[in-house]
Amino acid sequence: MVADAHVESTPYGRMVGDMVGDGVVQGMAILPPTGADIDGCCFDVSRGVWTVVGLEIEELVAVGPRLSARSIKDLERLLASGVAECVDVTSVDGSMGNYCPIGLLADRQLHDWTITDCTISSMSGASAYKSRFVNCSFESANLRQTSFTGCTFAHCVLDRVQCKSAVFTDVVFAEDCSMVDCSFISAVLDSVTLTGVPLTNFDLSKATLKGGITEFDFTECTLTGSDLSLVQGLTDNMLHQAVALTQVNLTGYNMEGWDLSGLDLSGALLTGAVLNDAVLRGTVVSTETVIGHTQLQQCNLTGAVFSGADLSGRDLSDLSLTGVCFSGTNLTGCDMTYSDLTGADMSGAALLGATLTGVTSLSAIQLRDAERVTGATLSGISLAGMYLAGINLSETDLTGCDFTDAILTNSDFSGATLHDVTLTAANLTGATLASASLIGVIGLSDTQLRSISSLSGANLSGLDLTNMDLSDLDINGVDLTGSTLTGVTLTGTTFTEVTGLSDSQMRSVSSLRGANLSGVDLSHMNLSGMDLGGLDLSGASLTGTVLTGARLTGVTGLSDTQLRSVSSLRRANLSGLDLSSMDLSSVTLTNTDLRGCTLTGNLLSGESWRDATFSVQTRPQFDRRVSGLLQRWQAFHLTVPALEGLEWKLSATGSVCICVNGRSVMYDSNGTVTCSRVGTTIVFSGPLCSFNVHCTPGVEARVKVKVYGCRSGSSVTVRM
C-alpha cells in the first residue's frame, strides 16, 4: 500500500497520505521515531507543522486566534485539543517554574509559540517553528532530536542542556543567554547566531555547523568530529579556543596563512582545504588525518608532529620537514625525494622501502634512530664522515652516495645497491656486503675488502682491482665479470661459485696459489702455461679447458670426469697428484709429468700417455735379457708395473715356448703374449690360453716366466 500512495519526508520521518492543500499532506506517519500517535493528522511541509485533519492552511497565514496558557493544566488542555500553533505560554504563578518544569512538549509540534518565564525539562523530539523563548530555563533539559527552525532564545539559561542530534536552523541565541557545559553531540547548527554567547565547555563533537559563525567563542569547546566545512567566518583563533579538534571536518576550507601551531588535528578531514602558508609547528597529524601532498607543500610544516602516524606510501616529496617529529611514524614506502629533513626526529620511524633520494640534511643520528631503513632508496645523498657503525642498510639503494671517511664498522649492506658509491677511506671493518652490488664503486681498497665480514654473492663487475692483495679473502659467489685483476694476489683466496671469471683475468693475476675455485666455471678457458699449483678445483667446470703446459701440482678436488673433459693436458705438470682409481683411458697425457702421482686402480691407455713422465716403471721388465736362448728351459722373473688399464706385449721371435707360473701360454712358435693388469689380477694371454696371476693392487708384481728356445737366435722382448 505504501508503494502506491504519496510519501512525504518530514522531521518525524516519512508521511504517507494525500495532498489536501498547498504543501499539505494528510495521512499518517510511517513508523514515527517518537512513537507518538499522529494518525489522522496532516503535516504542513512549507511551514513544518502538524495540523488537525481537514483544517486547510494557507501558507504564511495564521489559523485562528492566539491561545494562551498560564498553568500546566491550561497547557495540558491545549495540547489535548490538538492545538499546535499560535500559543503563548507564560508562567504567572510559578506553576511552570523550577519546581514544576514543563515536560509536556516532548514530541510536539510548536508553530509560532511564545514561551516566557518557564522552566522546560524536556522537548525531545519536538519541532519548534518560528517560536520564541524568553527568560526561560533549559538547564539540564533534554532537547535530544529536537528541531528548532527560525526560533529565538532571549535571556535563557541553557547550561548543561542535552541537544544530541538536535537541529537548529536560522536560530538566534541572544548574547544574554548562558550556555555552559552544553552537549550538542551530532547536532546540526545551520545559520545559528551565537554572537557574544560564551560556549564554555561546549561539546560539538560530530556536530555539523553551517552558515556564518562570525564572532563565535569556542573557548573550552569540544569540536571532536565536528563538521565545520560549510561554515563562514571560522578563524584559526577559534580553533585554538577549542579543547579538542580531532576528526574535525574542514573539507575545502580556506585556511590560507592560518596559524595551526600546536593543534591536534588527528583524524581531521582536510580534503581540498587551502593551506597556503599555514603554519603547522607542533601540529599533530595522525594516520587518519586526510591531507594531500599539494596541501603539505603549501603550508609551513616546521615542527609538525606526525608521531605514531601511519603514513606508509604517502607522497612527502619536495617538502620542508624541518624539525618535524616522525617519532614512531610508519613511513614505509613513503616518497620523501628532495625533502629537507633538518632536525627532523626520526626515532623509531619505519623507513622500510621509503624513497629518500636527494634529501637534504639527513644526519647519522636520524638514520641510527630510525627503526628500519631496509629496502629504502637513499641515492645521491652525502653521508661523508658519518658515524653509522652497526646500522642495517640491507636491500637499500645507495646509488651515488658519498661515504668518504664514514664509520661503517659492523654495518649490514646485504643486498644493497652501491652503484657509483664513494667509499674513500671509509671504515668497513666487520661490515656485511653479502649479495651487495658494488658496480662503479669509487675509492675501494684491498684493505677495506679484507676487513669486510662477508662479500658472499656480491657483484664486483667492472671494478678495477689492479695490484690489490686479496690473499685469503672469501669471495664466494662473487660476480667478477669484467673486473680488472692485473697483478692481483689471490693466494689462498676462496672463489667458490664465483661467476664472470675469464681466462684473461686468470692469466693476469699475480698469484693464485692455494686458491679455492670450487664450483667455478672454467670451461673453455685457455689456461696454458699457468701456475695453478695448490688450487682446490672441487666441482669446477673444466669442459673444453686448455691446460697445455699448466702446472697442477698440489691441486685438490680434481676428478677423472674433469680430466676427461679438458681440451688438452699436453705437457701439463700433474706430479704428486692422487689419481688413484681414476678412469683416464680416454685422457691424452702426452708428455705430461706424472711423477709421484698415485695411480692405484687407474685405467690408462697406452696411446693416451705416450711419452708421459712417471716416477714408476711403466712397462714390465725381465730381470735379464731374454735372448740367445738355448734349447732348454730357462727361468726369468718379470716385474709387472702397478698400472692398470694398460696392455703390454711379450713379443717372441724365432720359435719359443713360454710358461707363466707353470702354465704354458705359447708353444714352439713366435708372436705375442699380452699382459694386462686389473685390480688383483694380471692376465697373460697367448696362443695356447689365458692365465691369471694374483697380485696386490698398487704394488709391482714379480711373476716367474720360463722360456724354452726351440730355434737358435730366438728372443723375447717387452713392448707397449
C-alpha positions as CSV (number, residue, x, y, z in Angstrom):
1,M,0.0,0.0,0.0
2,V,2.8,2.4,0.9
3,A,4.3,1.9,-2.5
4,D,1.1,3.0,-4.2
5,A,0.5,6.1,-2.1
6,H,2.2,9.5,-1.9
7,V,5.1,9.6,0.5
8,E,6.5,12.8,2.0
9,S,9.6,13.2,4.2
10,T,9.0,15.2,7.5
11,P,11.1,15.8,10.6
12,Y,9.2,12.9,12.1
13,G,10.1,10.5,9.3
14,R,8.1,9.7,6.1
15,M,4.4,10.5,5.8
16,V,2.0,8.6,3.6
17,G,-1.2,10.2,2.5
18,D,-2.8,12.6,0.0
19,M,-2.3,16.3,-0.7
20,V,-5.1,18.3,0.7
21,G,-3.8,21.8,0.2
22,D,-0.8,23.8,-1.0
23,G,2.1,22.0,0.6
24,V,-0.1,19.9,3.0
25,V,0.0,16.2,3.3
26,Q,-2.9,14.4,5.0
27,G,-2.4,10.9,6.3
28,M,-0.3,9.0,8.9
29,A,3.4,8.7,9.6
30,I,5.4,5.6,8.7
31,L,6.9,4.3,12.0
32,P,7.3,7.7,13.7
33,P,10.6,7.7,15.7
34,T,8.8,9.4,18.6
35,G,6.2,6.7,18.9
36,A,3.5,9.4,19.0
37,D,0.1,8.6,17.7
38,I,-0.3,11.1,14.9
39,D,-2.8,9.1,12.9
40,G,-5.4,11.4,11.3
41,C,-3.2,14.5,11.4
42,C,-1.6,16.2,8.4
43,F,1.8,17.9,8.0
44,D,2.4,21.4,6.5
45,V,5.5,20.9,4.5
46,S,6.1,24.5,3.8
47,R,5.9,25.5,7.5
48,G,7.0,22.3,9.1
49,V,4.0,21.9,11.5
50,W,1.2,19.4,12.2
51,T,-2.4,20.4,12.0
52,V,-5.8,18.8,12.7
53,V,-7.3,16.7,9.9
54,G,-9.3,18.6,7.4
55,L,-8.0,22.1,8.5
56,E,-6.8,23.7,5.3
57,I,-3.9,26.1,5.9
58,E,-2.8,28.8,3.6
59,E,1.0,29.4,3.7
60,L,2.1,32.3,5.9
61,V,-1.5,32.9,7.1
62,A,-2.1,32.3,10.8
63,V,-5.0,30.0,11.6
64,G,-7.4,31.1,14.3
65,P,-6.8,33.5,17.2
66,R,-3.8,33.2,19.5
67,L,-4.3,31.0,22.5
68,S,-2.7,31.3,25.9
69,A,-1.7,29.0,28.8
70,R,-0.8,30.3,32.2
71,S,-0.6,27.0,34.1
72,I,0.3,23.3,33.5
73,K,-3.4,22.5,33.3
74,D,-4.0,25.1,30.7
75,L,-1.2,23.7,28.6
76,E,-2.4,20.2,29.0
77,R,-5.9,21.1,27.7
78,L,-4.5,22.9,24.7
79,L,-2.2,20.1,23.8
80,A,-5.0,17.6,24.3
81,S,-7.2,19.5,21.8
82,G,-4.5,19.2,19.2
83,V,-3.5,22.8,19.1
84,A,-0.1,23.2,17.5
85,E,0.3,26.9,16.7
86,C,-0.2,30.5,17.8
87,V,0.2,29.7,21.5
88,D,1.5,32.0,24.3
89,V,2.8,30.2,27.4
90,T,3.6,32.3,30.4
91,S,4.4,31.2,34.0
92,V,2.4,33.6,36.2
93,D,2.2,31.8,39.5
94,G,5.3,29.7,39.1
95,S,3.4,26.6,38.3
96,M,5.7,26.1,35.3
97,G,8.8,27.3,37.0
98,N,11.7,25.5,38.7
99,Y,9.5,23.3,40.9
100,C,7.2,22.2,38.2
101,P,9.1,22.3,34.9
102,I,7.4,21.7,31.6
103,G,7.9,18.2,30.2
104,L,4.7,18.1,28.1
105,L,6.3,19.4,24.9
106,A,8.3,16.3,24.0
107,D,7.4,15.0,20.5
108,R,5.1,18.1,20.0
109,Q,4.7,20.5,17.1
110,L,5.2,24.1,18.1
111,H,4.4,26.7,15.4
112,D,4.6,30.4,16.3
113,W,4.7,29.8,20.1
114,T,6.0,32.3,22.6
115,I,7.2,30.8,25.9
116,T,8.1,33.2,28.7
117,D,9.4,32.8,32.2
118,C,9.1,29.0,32.1
119,T,11.4,26.1,33.1
120,I,11.5,23.4,30.5
121,S,12.8,19.9,31.4
122,S,12.2,18.2,28.1
123,M,11.4,18.9,24.5
124,S,13.0,15.8,23.0
125,G,11.6,15.0,19.6
126,A,9.7,18.3,19.4
127,S,9.6,20.5,16.3
128,A,9.5,24.2,17.0
129,Y,9.0,26.6,14.1
130,K,9.3,30.4,14.4
131,S,8.9,30.3,18.1
132,R,10.3,32.5,20.9
133,F,11.7,31.5,24.2
134,V,12.1,34.4,26.6
135,N,13.7,34.3,30.1
136,C,13.3,30.5,30.1
137,S,15.5,27.9,31.9
138,F,16.6,24.9,29.9
139,E,19.1,23.9,32.5
140,S,19.9,20.2,32.0
141,A,16.9,19.9,29.7
142,N,16.5,17.0,27.3
143,L,16.4,18.5,23.8
144,R,17.6,15.4,22.0
145,Q,16.4,15.2,18.4
146,T,14.5,18.4,18.8
147,S,14.1,20.6,15.7
148,F,14.3,24.4,16.0
149,T,13.6,26.5,12.9
150,G,13.5,30.3,12.8
151,C,13.4,30.4,16.7
152,T,14.8,33.0,19.1
153,F,16.2,32.4,22.6
154,A,16.5,35.6,24.7
155,H,17.9,35.7,28.2
156,C,17.7,32.0,28.5
157,V,19.8,29.6,30.6
158,L,20.8,26.5,28.6
159,D,23.5,25.3,30.9
160,R,24.2,21.5,30.7
161,V,21.4,21.2,28.1
162,Q,21.4,17.9,26.1
163,C,21.0,18.5,22.4
164,K,22.3,15.4,20.9
165,S,21.2,15.0,17.2
166,A,19.1,18.2,17.5
167,V,18.7,20.5,14.5
168,F,19.0,24.3,14.8
169,T,18.1,26.2,11.7
170,D,18.1,30.1,11.5
171,V,18.1,30.2,15.3
172,V,19.2,33.2,17.3
173,F,20.7,32.9,20.8
174,A,20.8,36.4,22.2
175,E,24.1,37.4,23.9
176,D,22.4,37.4,27.3
177,C,22.0,33.6,27.1
178,S,24.1,31.2,29.2
179,M,25.4,28.1,27.6
180,V,27.8,26.3,29.9
181,D,28.7,22.5,29.7
182,C,26.2,22.0,26.8
183,S,26.2,18.9,24.8
184,F,25.5,19.3,21.1
185,I,26.9,16.0,20.0
186,S,25.9,15.2,16.4
187,A,23.7,18.3,16.3
188,V,23.2,20.4,13.2
189,L,23.6,24.2,13.6
190,D,22.6,25.8,10.3
191,S,22.9,29.7,10.2
192,V,22.8,29.9,14.0
193,T,23.6,33.2,15.7
194,L,25.7,32.9,18.9
195,T,27.3,36.3,18.9
196,G,28.5,37.2,22.3
197,V,27.4,34.0,23.9
198,P,30.3,32.2,25.6
199,L,30.2,28.5,24.7
200,T,32.1,27.3,27.8
201,N,32.9,23.6,27.7
202,F,30.6,23.3,24.7
203,D,30.6,19.8,23.2
204,L,30.1,19.9,19.5
205,S,31.6,16.5,18.8
206,K,30.4,15.2,15.4
207,A,28.2,18.3,15.1
208,T,27.6,20.0,11.7
209,L,27.9,23.7,11.5
210,K,26.7,25.6,8.5
211,G,26.4,29.3,7.6
212,G,28.1,32.2,9.4
213,I,29.7,31.7,12.8
214,T,31.5,35.1,12.9
215,E,32.4,36.0,16.5
216,F,31.7,32.6,17.8
217,D,33.6,32.0,21.0
218,F,34.8,28.4,21.1
219,T,36.7,28.7,24.4
220,E,36.9,25.3,26.0
221,C,34.6,23.8,23.4
222,T,35.0,20.2,22.2
223,L,34.8,20.1,18.4
224,T,35.9,16.4,18.1
225,G,34.4,15.1,14.8
226,S,32.6,18.3,14.1
227,D,31.8,19.2,10.5
228,L,32.9,22.8,10.0
229,S,33.3,22.5,6.3
230,L,30.2,24.7,5.5
231,V,30.6,27.5,8.0
232,Q,31.6,31.0,7.2
233,G,33.8,33.2,9.5
234,L,35.8,30.4,11.1
235,T,39.2,31.6,12.2
236,D,42.4,30.0,13.4
237,N,41.8,31.7,16.7
238,M,38.5,29.9,17.1
239,L,40.3,26.6,16.5
240,H,42.8,27.5,19.2
241,Q,40.0,28.2,21.6
242,A,38.6,24.7,21.3
243,V,40.0,22.0,23.6
244,A,39.6,19.2,21.1
245,L,39.6,19.2,17.3
246,T,40.4,15.6,16.5
247,Q,38.5,14.3,13.5
248,V,37.1,17.7,12.7
249,N,35.9,18.2,9.1
250,L,37.4,21.2,7.4
251,T,37.0,20.0,3.9
252,G,37.6,22.7,1.3
253,Y,38.0,25.4,3.9
254,N,40.3,28.3,3.1
255,M,42.9,28.4,5.8
256,E,45.5,30.4,3.9
257,G,48.1,31.9,6.3
258,W,46.4,30.4,9.4
259,D,48.4,29.6,12.4
260,L,47.6,26.0,13.3
261,S,50.5,25.5,15.6
262,G,50.1,23.1,18.4
263,L,46.6,21.9,17.3
264,D,45.8,18.2,17.5
265,L,44.4,17.5,14.1
266,S,44.5,13.8,14.4
267,G,41.9,12.3,12.0
268,A,41.0,15.7,10.7
269,L,39.4,15.8,7.2
270,L,41.3,18.4,5.2
271,T,40.4,17.3,1.7
272,G,40.6,20.3,-0.6
273,A,41.4,22.7,2.2
274,V,43.6,25.7,1.2
275,L,46.7,25.7,3.4
276,N,48.9,28.2,1.6
277,D,51.5,29.5,4.1
278,A,49.6,27.9,7.0
279,V,51.9,27.2,10.0
280,L,51.8,23.7,11.4
281,R,54.5,24.0,14.0
282,G,53.8,21.3,16.6
283,T,50.5,20.4,14.9
284,V,49.6,16.8,15.4
285,V,48.8,15.0,12.1
286,S,47.7,11.3,12.6
287,T,47.2,8.3,10.4
288,E,43.6,9.2,9.8
289,T,44.2,12.9,9.0
290,V,43.2,13.4,5.4
291,I,45.6,15.9,3.9
292,G,47.1,15.8,0.4
293,H,50.6,16.3,-0.9
294,T,49.7,19.6,-2.6
295,Q,48.4,20.9,0.7
296,L,51.5,19.8,2.6
297,Q,53.6,21.7,0.0
298,Q,51.6,24.8,0.6
299,C,51.9,25.0,4.3
300,N,54.8,25.5,6.7
301,L,55.4,22.1,8.3
302,T,58.3,23.2,10.5
303,G,57.9,21.3,13.8
304,A,54.7,19.5,12.8
305,V,54.0,16.3,14.8
306,F,53.4,13.0,12.8
307,S,54.5,10.8,15.7
308,G,52.9,7.3,15.7
309,A,51.0,8.0,12.5
310,D,50.8,5.5,9.6
311,L,52.0,7.5,6.6
312,S,53.0,4.4,4.6
313,G,53.0,5.1,0.9
314,R,52.3,8.8,1.3
315,D,53.9,11.4,-1.0
316,L,56.1,13.6,1.2
317,S,58.5,14.6,-1.6
318,D,60.0,18.1,-2.0
319,L,58.8,19.3,1.4
320,S,60.4,21.3,4.1
321,L,60.2,18.9,7.0
322,T,62.5,20.9,9.3
323,G,62.0,19.9,12.9
324,V,59.1,17.6,12.1
325,C,58.5,14.8,14.6
326,F,58.3,11.4,12.9
327,S,58.8,9.5,16.2
328,G,57.4,6.1,15.8
329,T,55.8,7.0,12.4
330,N,55.3,4.4,9.8
331,L,57.0,5.8,6.7
332,T,57.1,2.5,4.9
333,G,57.2,3.2,1.1
334,C,56.9,6.9,1.5
335,D,58.4,9.2,-1.2
336,M,60.5,11.8,0.6
337,T,62.5,12.7,-2.5
338,Y,64.4,16.1,-2.2
339,S,62.7,16.9,1.1
340,D,64.6,18.9,3.8
341,L,64.9,16.8,7.0
342,T,66.9,19.3,9.0
343,G,66.4,18.5,12.7
344,A,63.6,16.0,12.0
345,D,63.0,13.5,14.7
346,M,63.2,10.0,13.2
347,S,63.4,8.0,16.4
348,G,61.6,4.7,15.9
349,A,60.4,5.6,12.4
350,A,60.0,2.8,9.9
351,L,61.6,3.7,6.6
352,L,61.2,0.3,5.0
353,G,61.2,0.8,1.3
354,A,61.0,4.6,1.6
355,T,62.5,6.8,-1.1
356,L,64.9,9.5,0.3
357,T,66.6,10.3,-3.0
358,G,68.3,13.7,-2.8
359,V,67.0,14.6,0.7
360,T,69.0,17.3,2.4
361,S,70.4,17.5,6.0
362,L,69.9,13.8,6.7
363,S,72.0,13.0,9.7
364,A,73.7,9.9,11.1
365,I,71.6,10.3,14.2
366,Q,68.4,10.2,12.2
367,L,69.5,7.1,10.3
368,R,70.6,5.3,13.5
369,D,67.4,6.3,15.4
370,A,65.1,5.0,12.7
371,E,63.7,1.6,13.5
372,R,64.1,0.2,10.0
373,V,65.8,1.6,6.9
374,T,66.0,-1.7,5.0
375,G,64.9,-1.5,1.4
376,A,64.9,2.3,1.3
377,T,66.2,4.4,-1.5
378,L,68.9,6.8,-0.4
379,S,70.6,7.5,-3.7
380,G,72.6,10.7,-4.2
381,I,72.9,11.5,-0.5
382,S,76.2,12.6,1.1
383,L,76.9,10.6,4.2
384,A,80.5,11.5,4.3
385,G,82.2,11.3,7.7
386,M,79.1,10.0,9.4
387,Y,79.2,7.5,12.2
388,L,77.0,4.7,11.1
389,A,78.5,1.7,12.9
390,G,76.2,-1.2,13.1
391,I,73.4,0.3,11.0
392,N,71.2,-2.0,9.0
393,L,71.1,-0.7,5.4
394,S,70.3,-4.1,3.8
395,E,68.5,-4.1,0.5
396,T,68.8,-0.3,0.3
397,D,69.5,1.7,-2.9
398,L,72.6,3.8,-2.1
399,T,73.5,4.7,-5.7
400,G,75.8,7.7,-5.9
401,C,76.1,8.1,-2.1
402,D,79.2,9.6,-0.7
403,F,80.6,7.6,2.3
404,T,84.0,9.2,2.4
405,D,85.6,8.8,5.8
406,A,82.4,7.3,7.1
407,I,82.5,4.8,10.0
408,L,80.6,1.7,8.8
409,T,82.0,-0.9,11.1
410,N,79.8,-3.9,11.5
411,S,77.1,-2.3,9.3
412,D,74.8,-4.5,7.2
413,F,74.7,-3.7,3.5
414,S,73.4,-7.2,2.5
415,G,71.7,-7.0,-0.9
416,A,72.3,-3.2,-1.1
417,T,72.8,-1.3,-4.3
418,L,76.1,0.6,-4.0
419,H,76.5,1.7,-7.6
420,D,78.9,4.6,-8.1
421,V,79.2,4.9,-4.3
422,T,82.3,6.7,-3.0
423,L,84.0,4.6,-0.2
424,T,87.3,6.5,0.0
425,A,88.8,5.9,3.5
426,A,85.5,4.5,4.8
427,N,85.9,2.1,7.7
428,L,84.2,-1.2,6.6
429,T,85.7,-3.4,9.3
430,G,83.2,-6.2,10.0
431,A,80.7,-4.9,7.6
432,T,78.5,-7.3,5.7
433,L,78.2,-6.8,1.9
434,A,76.7,-10.2,1.0
435,S,74.9,-10.0,-2.3
436,A,75.5,-6.3,-2.5
437,S,76.1,-4.7,-5.9
438,L,79.3,-2.6,-6.0
439,I,79.3,-1.7,-9.7
440,G,81.3,1.5,-10.3
441,V,82.4,1.9,-6.6
442,I,85.0,4.6,-6.1
443,G,87.8,4.5,-3.6
444,L,87.6,0.9,-2.7
445,S,90.9,-0.6,-1.4
446,D,92.2,-4.1,-0.8
447,T,92.5,-3.2,2.9
448,Q,88.8,-2.5,3.0
449,L,87.9,-5.6,1.1
450,R,90.0,-7.8,3.5
451,S,88.3,-6.1,6.5
452,I,84.8,-6.9,5.4
453,S,83.0,-9.6,7.2
454,S,81.2,-11.1,4.1
455,L,81.3,-10.5,0.4
456,S,79.5,-13.6,-0.5
457,G,77.5,-13.2,-3.7
458,A,78.5,-9.6,-4.1
459,N,78.6,-8.0,-7.6
460,L,82.1,-6.6,-8.3
461,S,81.5,-6.4,-12.1
462,G,83.8,-4.0,-13.8
463,L,85.8,-2.9,-10.8
464,D,89.5,-2.1,-11.1
465,L,91.2,-4.3,-8.5
466,T,94.7,-3.8,-10.1
467,N,97.6,-4.9,-7.8
468,M,95.4,-5.5,-4.8
469,D,96.3,-8.1,-2.3
470,L,93.2,-10.2,-1.8
471,S,95.0,-13.1,-0.2
472,D,92.9,-15.5,1.9
473,L,89.8,-13.4,1.1
474,D,86.5,-15.3,0.8
475,I,84.7,-14.1,-2.3
476,N,82.3,-17.0,-2.5
477,G,79.7,-16.4,-5.3
478,V,81.1,-13.0,-6.2
479,D,80.5,-11.7,-9.8
480,L,83.8,-10.6,-11.3
481,T,82.5,-10.0,-14.8
482,G,84.8,-7.5,-16.5
483,S,86.8,-6.8,-13.3
484,T,90.4,-5.9,-13.8
485,L,92.6,-8.4,-11.9
486,T,96.0,-7.4,-13.2
487,G,98.7,-8.1,-10.7
488,V,96.2,-9.1,-8.0
489,T,97.4,-11.5,-5.4
490,L,94.8,-14.2,-4.8
491,T,96.9,-16.6,-2.8
492,G,94.5,-18.7,-0.7
493,T,91.5,-16.8,-1.9
494,T,88.2,-18.6,-1.9
495,F,86.5,-18.4,-5.3
496,T,83.7,-20.9,-4.6
497,E,80.9,-20.4,-7.1
498,V,82.5,-17.2,-8.5
499,T,80.9,-16.1,-11.7
500,G,82.1,-14.0,-14.6
501,L,85.8,-15.1,-14.3
502,S,87.7,-15.2,-17.6
503,D,90.9,-16.8,-18.7
504,S,92.4,-13.4,-19.4
505,Q,91.7,-12.4,-15.8
506,M,93.1,-15.7,-14.5
507,R,96.3,-15.1,-16.5
508,S,96.7,-11.5,-15.4
509,V,96.7,-12.2,-11.6
510,S,100.0,-12.2,-9.7
511,S,99.3,-15.4,-7.8
512,L,96.5,-18.0,-7.5
513,R,98.5,-20.5,-5.4
514,G,96.3,-22.3,-2.9
515,A,93.1,-20.5,-4.0
516,N,89.8,-22.3,-3.7
517,L,88.0,-22.4,-7.1
518,S,85.4,-24.9,-6.0
519,G,82.4,-24.8,-8.3
520,V,83.9,-22.1,-10.6
521,D,83.1,-22.3,-14.3
522,L,86.5,-22.5,-16.0
523,S,85.0,-24.1,-19.1
524,H,86.6,-23.4,-22.5
525,M,89.3,-21.2,-20.9
526,N,92.8,-21.2,-22.2
527,L,94.9,-21.6,-19.1
528,S,98.0,-22.8,-20.9
529,G,101.3,-22.5,-19.0
530,M,99.6,-21.1,-15.9
531,D,100.7,-22.0,-12.4
532,L,97.6,-23.5,-10.9
533,G,99.5,-25.2,-8.1
534,G,97.6,-25.9,-4.9
535,L,94.2,-24.9,-6.2
536,D,91.0,-26.5,-5.0
537,L,89.1,-27.4,-8.1
538,S,86.4,-29.4,-6.5
539,G,83.3,-29.3,-8.7
540,A,84.9,-26.7,-11.0
541,S,83.8,-27.0,-14.7
542,L,86.8,-27.7,-16.9
543,T,84.9,-28.7,-20.1
544,G,87.0,-27.7,-23.1
545,T,89.6,-26.0,-20.9
546,V,93.1,-25.9,-22.3
547,L,95.7,-26.8,-19.7
548,T,98.7,-27.3,-22.0
549,G,101.9,-26.9,-20.1
550,A,99.9,-25.8,-17.0
551,R,101.3,-26.5,-13.5
552,L,98.8,-28.5,-11.5
553,T,101.0,-29.8,-8.7
554,G,99.2,-29.9,-5.3
555,V,95.8,-29.4,-6.9
556,T,92.9,-30.9,-4.8
557,G,89.4,-31.9,-5.7
558,L,90.4,-32.9,-9.3
559,S,88.3,-35.8,-10.7
560,D,88.7,-38.1,-13.7
561,T,85.4,-36.5,-15.0
562,Q,87.1,-33.2,-15.1
563,L,90.3,-34.5,-16.6
564,R,88.4,-36.3,-19.3
565,S,86.5,-33.1,-20.1
566,V,89.6,-30.8,-20.7
567,S,90.6,-30.0,-24.2
568,S,94.3,-30.5,-23.6
569,L,96.7,-31.7,-20.9
570,R,99.8,-32.0,-23.0
571,R,103.0,-31.2,-21.2
572,A,101.0,-30.4,-18.1
573,N,102.7,-31.0,-14.7
574,L,100.5,-33.2,-12.6
575,S,103.3,-34.5,-10.4
576,G,102.3,-35.7,-7.0
577,L,98.6,-35.8,-7.6
578,D,96.4,-38.5,-6.3
579,L,94.9,-40.0,-9.4
580,S,94.0,-43.3,-7.9
581,S,91.0,-45.2,-9.2
582,M,90.5,-42.7,-12.0
583,D,89.5,-43.8,-15.5
584,L,92.0,-41.9,-17.6
585,S,91.7,-44.3,-20.6
586,S,90.4,-41.5,-22.8
587,V,92.7,-38.8,-21.4
588,T,95.6,-37.7,-23.6
589,L,98.5,-37.4,-21.2
590,T,101.2,-37.0,-23.9
591,N,104.4,-35.6,-22.3
592,T,102.6,-34.9,-19.0
593,D,104.6,-35.1,-15.8
594,L,103.1,-37.8,-13.7
595,R,106.0,-38.3,-11.4
596,G,104.9,-39.1,-7.8
597,C,101.3,-39.5,-8.8
598,T,99.2,-42.1,-7.0
599,L,97.9,-44.3,-9.8
600,T,96.4,-47.2,-7.9
601,G,93.4,-48.6,-9.6
602,N,93.8,-46.4,-12.7
603,L,92.5,-47.1,-16.1
604,L,95.1,-46.0,-18.6
605,S,95.6,-46.3,-22.4
606,G,99.0,-46.9,-23.8
607,E,98.3,-44.4,-26.5
608,S,97.0,-41.7,-24.3
609,W,100.0,-41.4,-22.0
610,R,102.7,-41.8,-24.6
611,D,105.9,-40.2,-23.6
612,A,104.4,-39.2,-20.2
613,T,107.0,-39.0,-17.4
614,F,106.4,-41.4,-14.5
615,S,108.4,-41.9,-11.3
616,V,107.5,-45.6,-11.5
617,Q,108.2,-48.3,-14.1
618,T,105.6,-48.1,-16.8
619,R,106.3,-51.4,-18.6
620,P,107.1,-54.9,-17.4
621,Q,110.8,-55.8,-17.3
622,F,112.6,-59.1,-17.2
623,D,115.4,-59.4,-14.6
624,R,117.8,-60.1,-17.5
625,R,117.7,-60.2,-21.3
626,V,115.7,-63.0,-22.9
627,S,117.9,-63.6,-26.0
628,G,120.3,-66.2,-27.3
629,L,118.1,-68.8,-25.9
630,L,119.3,-72.4,-25.7
631,Q,117.2,-75.5,-26.3
632,R,116.4,-75.8,-22.7
633,W,114.1,-74.2,-20.2
634,Q,115.4,-71.0,-18.6
635,A,113.7,-69.2,-15.7
636,F,113.2,-65.4,-15.7
637,H,111.4,-63.0,-13.4
638,L,109.1,-60.5,-15.0
639,T,108.3,-57.3,-12.9
640,V,104.8,-56.0,-13.8
641,P,104.2,-52.3,-13.0
642,A,101.4,-51.3,-10.7
643,L,99.5,-49.6,-13.5
644,E,96.0,-50.7,-14.6
645,G,94.2,-50.4,-17.8
646,L,97.4,-50.8,-19.9
647,E,98.3,-53.7,-22.1
648,W,101.9,-54.9,-22.7
649,K,103.2,-57.4,-25.1
650,L,105.8,-60.2,-24.7
651,S,107.0,-60.3,-28.3
652,A,108.7,-63.6,-29.3
653,T,111.0,-64.0,-32.4
654,G,112.2,-67.3,-33.8
655,S,110.4,-70.1,-32.0
656,V,109.9,-70.4,-28.3
657,C,107.8,-72.0,-25.6
658,I,106.6,-69.7,-22.7
659,C,105.2,-70.8,-19.4
660,V,103.9,-68.4,-16.8
661,N,103.8,-69.8,-13.3
662,G,104.0,-73.3,-14.8
663,R,101.2,-72.7,-17.3
664,S,102.1,-72.9,-21.0
665,V,100.7,-69.9,-22.9
666,M,102.9,-70.3,-26.1
667,Y,104.4,-73.5,-27.7
668,D,107.1,-73.7,-30.3
669,S,106.0,-70.5,-32.1
670,N,106.6,-66.8,-32.4
671,G,104.2,-64.0,-31.9
672,T,102.9,-62.2,-28.8
673,V,101.7,-62.9,-25.3
674,T,99.7,-60.0,-24.0
675,C,99.9,-58.9,-20.4
676,S,97.4,-56.6,-18.6
677,R,96.6,-55.7,-15.1
678,V,93.2,-55.0,-13.4
679,G,92.6,-55.0,-9.7
680,T,94.1,-58.1,-8.1
681,T,94.7,-59.9,-11.4
682,I,97.4,-60.0,-14.0
683,V,96.2,-61.6,-17.2
684,F,98.6,-63.3,-19.6
685,S,97.0,-64.3,-23.0
686,G,98.9,-66.3,-25.5
687,P,98.2,-68.6,-28.5
688,L,97.5,-71.5,-26.2
689,C,95.5,-70.0,-23.4
690,S,94.9,-67.2,-21.0
691,F,96.2,-67.4,-17.5
692,N,95.6,-65.2,-14.4
693,V,98.2,-64.4,-11.8
694,H,97.1,-62.9,-8.4
695,C,98.6,-59.6,-7.5
696,T,98.3,-56.8,-4.9
697,P,96.7,-53.5,-6.2
698,G,99.1,-50.6,-6.4
699,V,102.1,-52.8,-5.9
700,E,104.5,-54.0,-8.5
701,A,104.2,-57.8,-9.1
702,R,107.0,-60.3,-9.7
703,V,106.0,-63.1,-12.0
704,K,108.0,-66.2,-12.8
705,V,108.3,-66.8,-16.6
706,K,110.0,-69.9,-18.1
707,V,111.2,-69.7,-21.7
708,Y,112.4,-72.6,-24.0
709,G,114.4,-71.7,-27.1
710,C,113.2,-74.0,-29.9
711,R,115.4,-72.4,-32.5
712,S,118.7,-70.7,-32.1
713,G,118.6,-66.9,-32.1
714,S,115.2,-66.8,-30.6
715,S,114.3,-64.0,-28.1
716,V,111.5,-62.4,-26.1
717,T,111.1,-58.6,-25.7
718,V,108.6,-56.5,-23.9
719,R,106.9,-53.6,-25.7
720,M,103.7,-51.5,-25.2
